[in-house]
Amino acid sequence: MPRMSTDSWLADTRASYDTVAASYAVEARAAFDAAPYLRGALTLFAGLVRADGGGPVADVGCGPGHVTAYLHEHGADAFGIDLSPAMIDLARHDHPGLRFEVGSMTDLPLPDASVTAVLACWSLIHIPDREVPGVLGHFRRALRPGGLLLLGFHVGAGSRLKTQGYGGHPMKVYVHRRTPDLVSAWLRDAGFAIEAQLLDGPDDTVPGALLFARRPADDDLRPEVA
Ligand SMILES: C[S@@+](CC[C@H](N)C(=O)[O-])C[C@H]1O[C@@H](n2cnc3c(N)ncnc32)[C@H](O)[C@@H]1O
C-alpha cells in the first residue's frame, strides 16, 4: 500500500471529487435507483427521525445531493455538507429547494446539539483510521442527545489508492474498507449505542454495511473533539 501523506489526503480527496463530480452524479444516481435495500434503510432512517419529532438532518459527504433529496422526499428536514465545492455546486443546481454547504467532517461546521440525525453514506470511507475518532466525536457533538446516526461503508479490510474513476478521470483518493465489528467498536468508544446493522450484498466482492447508532438520550457530557 502506498504511504499516505499526513497533510495532503484531504486536499487530494477534495480535488478528486471536484474532478469527477459530474460523472459521479450520473453513476451514483443510477446505482441508487438500483439499490432497494439502501433506499429501504434510508426510508427507515427518515421514519425514525420523524418518530423522534423531526428536526434537521445532516447528510455529511452528500456528494451531488440525491440522497439528501430522497430523505427530504421522505419527510426529513435534510441538508447536505460536502468537502468538494464542485459537488456542492451540482447539488445546489439539481436541488434548488435544499440547503448545501461546503465543509469537512474532520472539522464539522455544525454547532453542538444542533441536529436530530446525521447520515454519512460512503464518505467515512475516505477518512484514515487515525482521524475517525475525531470525526465520530464531531458527529456526537453535533447531534442532540438521543439523536440518530447512520453510517454506510464498504465492508472488508485494508486501504487502496484509487487513481481513476467515474469515466476514467484522474483521482487520488484513499478508500478504506472496514468490518462492521471494527466500526461498531469505534462508535461505542465514541459514546454511541449501536441499534442495528444491515449487510447489503453479503455475497458481493465488496458488500456494503449500514450501521444505525444513537447518541444516548442522557448524554450530557461535552465530548472531547480532537
Ligand atoms: C463516494 S462519494 C458518496 C456521496 C454520497 N454520500 C452518495 O451516497 O452518493 C464520497 C463523498 O464524500 C465526500 N467527502 C470525502 N471526504 C469528506 C470529508 N472529509 N468531509 C465531507 N465530505 C467528504 C466527497 O467529496 C464525496 O462527495
Ligand as a Chemical Component Dictionary entry (heavy atoms), coordinates in Angstrom:
data_LIG
# 
_chem_comp.id                   LIG 
_chem_comp.type                 NON-POLYMER 
_chem_comp.pdbx_formal_charge   0 
_chem_comp.three_letter_code    LIG 
# 
loop_
_chem_comp_atom.comp_id 
_chem_comp_atom.atom_id 
_chem_comp_atom.alt_atom_id 
_chem_comp_atom.type_symbol 
_chem_comp_atom.charge 
_chem_comp_atom.model_Cartn_x 
_chem_comp_atom.model_Cartn_y 
_chem_comp_atom.model_Cartn_z 
_chem_comp_atom.pdbx_ordinal 
LIG C1  C1  C 0  -18.397 8.062  -2.646 1  
LIG S1  S1  S 1  -18.991 9.717  -2.507 2  
LIG C2  C2  C 0  -20.568 9.496  -1.655 3  
LIG C3  C3  C 0  -21.519 10.612 -1.949 4  
LIG C4  C4  C 0  -22.955 10.395 -1.434 5  
LIG N1  N1  N 0  -22.988 10.295 0.009  6  
LIG C5  C5  C 0  -23.568 9.159  -2.048 7  
LIG O1  O1  O 0  -24.082 8.315  -1.300 8  
LIG O2  O2  O -1 -23.555 9.050  -3.273 9  
LIG C6  C6  C 0  -17.979 10.377 -1.215 10 
LIG C7  C7  C 0  -18.284 11.826 -0.931 11 
LIG O3  O3  O 0  -17.691 12.158 0.314  12 
LIG C8  C8  C 0  -17.126 13.438 0.210  13 
LIG N2  N2  N 0  -16.093 13.568 1.248  14 
LIG C9  C9  C 0  -14.895 12.937 1.291  15 
LIG N3  N3  N 0  -14.218 13.309 2.387  16 
LIG C10 C10 C 0  -15.012 14.195 3.044  17 
LIG C11 C11 C 0  -14.856 14.963 4.227  18 
LIG N4  N4  N 0  -13.723 14.924 4.940  19 
LIG N5  N5  N 0  -15.877 15.752 4.625  20 
LIG C12 C12 C 0  -17.019 15.858 3.882  21 
LIG N6  N6  N 0  -17.202 15.176 2.732  22 
LIG C13 C13 C 0  -16.214 14.347 2.319  23 
LIG C14 C14 C 0  -16.605 13.514 -1.213 24 
LIG O4  O4  O 0  -16.372 14.829 -1.663 25 
LIG C15 C15 C 0  -17.719 12.795 -1.966 26 
LIG O5  O5  O 0  -18.709 13.686 -2.399 27 
# 
loop_
_chem_comp_bond.comp_id 
_chem_comp_bond.atom_id_1 
_chem_comp_bond.atom_id_2 
_chem_comp_bond.value_order 
_chem_comp_bond.pdbx_ordinal 
LIG C1  S1  SING 1  
LIG S1  C2  SING 2  
LIG S1  C6  SING 3  
LIG C2  C3  SING 4  
LIG C3  C4  SING 5  
LIG C4  N1  SING 6  
LIG C4  C5  SING 7  
LIG C5  O1  DOUB 8  
LIG C5  O2  SING 9  
LIG C6  C7  SING 10 
LIG C7  O3  SING 11 
LIG C7  C15 SING 12 
LIG O3  C8  SING 13 
LIG C8  N2  SING 14 
LIG C8  C14 SING 15 
LIG N2  C9  SING 16 
LIG N2  C13 SING 17 
LIG C9  N3  DOUB 18 
LIG N3  C10 SING 19 
LIG C10 C11 SING 20 
LIG C10 C13 DOUB 21 
LIG C11 N4  SING 22 
LIG C11 N5  DOUB 23 
LIG N5  C12 SING 24 
LIG C12 N6  DOUB 25 
LIG N6  C13 SING 26 
LIG C14 O4  SING 27 
LIG C14 C15 SING 28 
LIG C15 O5  SING 29 
# 
